Amino acid sequence: MNRILSLVRRCVEDYDMIQPDDRVAVGVSGGKDSLTLLMALAKLREFYPIPFTVEAFTLDMGAAEGRPGMDFSPIAQLCREMEVPYTILGSEIQHIIFDVRKEKNPCSMCAKMRRGALHSALLERGIHKIALGHHYDDAVETFFMSLIFEGRLSCFQPVTWLDRTQITQIRPLLYCGENLVRHTARRLSLPVVENPCPANGNTKRQEIKELIYELQGRYPGLKSRVFGSMQRL
């Protein structure tokens, strides 16, 4: 965990992500990335020179037809142990997307619906900053997705101000590679919840992940050069 903490702290400081007395919400999906981020920020608040608090929020996607919902009780227990307030927000997003609309390419709409529901809940509670679990590999993959599928050079920012909602999104895991996050989550026995989404593992992002893996094998250092070019851009 020390390596993760060191990289998270450096990222937070490099991009001035946290201000005094911030209430930082962590969007916890139940996956390895968001759980590792939650634990890192919970530990960082204990010694970081700028005081801030951490709260965890999970958007329950509901259940699609023939698929069970998710059990978040292990995450609730982890939050109690870390003394982090935890809120589960109910929704029927899976049912709407897969059973009602029967979307064939659901990821974009799902992301918009999740973001809208989560932001509304934060604003109701007076919270204006949310930490997302996007890591180093996510950034590189997003760059390639924008280039290949949209024909533009683009990626998410470390800090994003959303003027419509007055919410700031931060991504403190950006210096952490996926392998480091995976090994940390396994070593700490974090209560990862299996993603029940019918589209899980069968997405454009998965295609790009496999393409980058192949290119990285042929051109070692590819990911670090791409990430560096994005920072300079």
N, C-alpha and C positions, 0 to 999 in steps of 0.2 A: 504493500500500500504506500510505502514511502516514496517510491518512484512516481506513482500516480499523483500523490500529493504535491511533489516537487514540480511536476509538469503543469498541474492545475494552477498552482500558485503563480508560476511564471506567466501562464496564459492570462490569468486574471489581472496581473500587474501590467503586462505588456499592452493590454487593450483597455485598461482602466474600467474593468467590468463591474466593480462593486464600490459603492459610495457609503459613507457613514450612515449607520442605522437602516440600511436597506432591509426590506423583507423580501427574501429571494424564494420564490416558488420553484420547486423542481417538478417537472412533468415526468411522472414515473409510470412507464408503460408496463413494467414488470420484466423487461428485458435486461440483459447484462449491462448495456450501456447506461441506462437511466439509473439502475441500482448502484453501479459503481460511482456515477456522478453524485448521487444522493449521499453515499457514505463519504466521499471525498469532501464535499462541501460541509457536511456535518462535522467532520474532523477539523477542517480548515477554520471554521468559526471559533474553535476553541483557542487558537493561538494567533490568528491573523490580527495585525495591528489596527485594522479598520473594523469596528464592531458591526455585525450584521446577524440576521436570524434566517433560519431555513424552515420552510414548510413544504410538505410533499402532497402532490395531488395526482390522483389516478382517474382517468376517464374510462369508466367501464363501458366498453363498446356494445354490451348486450350480446345476444346470441343470434346467429343466423340459423335458418331452418336446418335441423339435423345436426347442429353443432352445439356443444355445451358452452356455458359461460365460463368465466375465469374466476379462480379462487384467489383473492388477494389477502387472505388472513395471514400468511407468512410475512408479507410485506408490512402489514399493520403491526405485527409483533416486532419486526426489525426497527420500525419507527419508534415504537415504545421504548425499546432498548437504547436507542440513540437520543431519546427525548426530542423527537421531531414531530410536530403536529401533522396528522395524516388525514386527508379527506378523499373519499371515493365519490365520484360524480357519476350518477346514472345516465344512461342514454340508450337509444335503440338504433345506433348508427349502422351496425352490421346488418340488422334486419332491413333497414331502409335501403341500403346499398345493394345487398345480395338477393333479398326476397321480394322487395317491392319494385325497385328500379332495375334489378338484374343487370347491373353494370358489368361489362366485359373487361374494361380497364378501370378498375375502381380506385386506384391509389390516389390520384389527384383529388377527386371529390372527397374521399375519405379524409385526406389531410386537411382540406378546407373545413369540413364539418367538425373534425376534432379540434382544430385550432379555434374555430368560432365558439364552440361550447366551453373550451378551457378558458379562453380569454374572458368570456362573459362571467364565468364563475370567479375569476381572479378580481375583476373589477367590482363585483358585488362585495368582495371582502377587502377592498381598498389596497390590493396588491398590484404593483405596476412593473414588476421585474420577474421574468421567468428564465430559468436555466434549462437548456435542452441538451440531450445526451449525444449530440453529433460529435464524432471524433475525426481524427486525421484521415482515415480511409474514407469516411463519408464525404469529406470535403473533396477529395480527389475524384471519387465516383460521381459526385454531383457536377463537377467541372466537365467530365467526359460526357455525362448525360446531356448537359446543355449544349455541348459542341455537336454531338452526334444526332440528337433527336430534335434540337431546336435551332441549330445553326448559329449559335452565339457563344461568346466567351463570358461565362457567368458562374458564380458560385455564391453560397450564402456567406454572410459577413460574420465575423466573431461577435460583433455587437450590432444589433439591428433595432432601430427606433421605429415603432409603428405609430404614425401620427394619428391614424383613425381611432385607435383604441387607447393611445397614450401608454402603451406597454413597451418595455425594452426587453428584447430577447438576447440572452448571452449564451455562449457555447464554450464553457471552461475546459472541455475535454479535447479541444482542437489539436493540442500537441501530443495527444495519446493515440498510439496506433491500436488497431482493433485486436491484434494478438495480445498486446499488453493488457488491454481491458478484459479480454476473455480469460487470460491466465489469472488476473487479479480476482475476478468474480469467482472463479473456480477455487482458488486458494483460500478465499475468505468464506466460501460456502454460502454465497449470497442466494437468497430465495428466488431464483429466476423462474418466472411463470411462462410456460410454453405459449407461444402466440397461436391462437386458434383461427386466425384469419384464413379464409379459403384460398386467398391469393398468396399466402406466405410461401416464399421460395420459388415463386413463378412470376417474377416481375421483371420490368426493364432494368431495375437496379441490380438484380441478380445477374442478368446478362452482362452488364457493364463490369460487375465485380469479377466475373469469370474472364472477361476480356483483359482487364487490368492484370489479373494474375498471370495470364499467358504472356502479356507484354513485359511484365516485370521479370519473368524468367528469361526472356530474350534480351532485355535491356536493363540490367541491374541498375538500381538507383533511379528508375523512371519516376516512381511515386514522389520521392523527395525533390526531384527537379520540378515536377509539376506543382507540388505544394509551394516550393520556393518561388516559382514564377507567379502563382496566384497572390502571394504576399506582396511581391514587388508591384504587381498590377494594381 
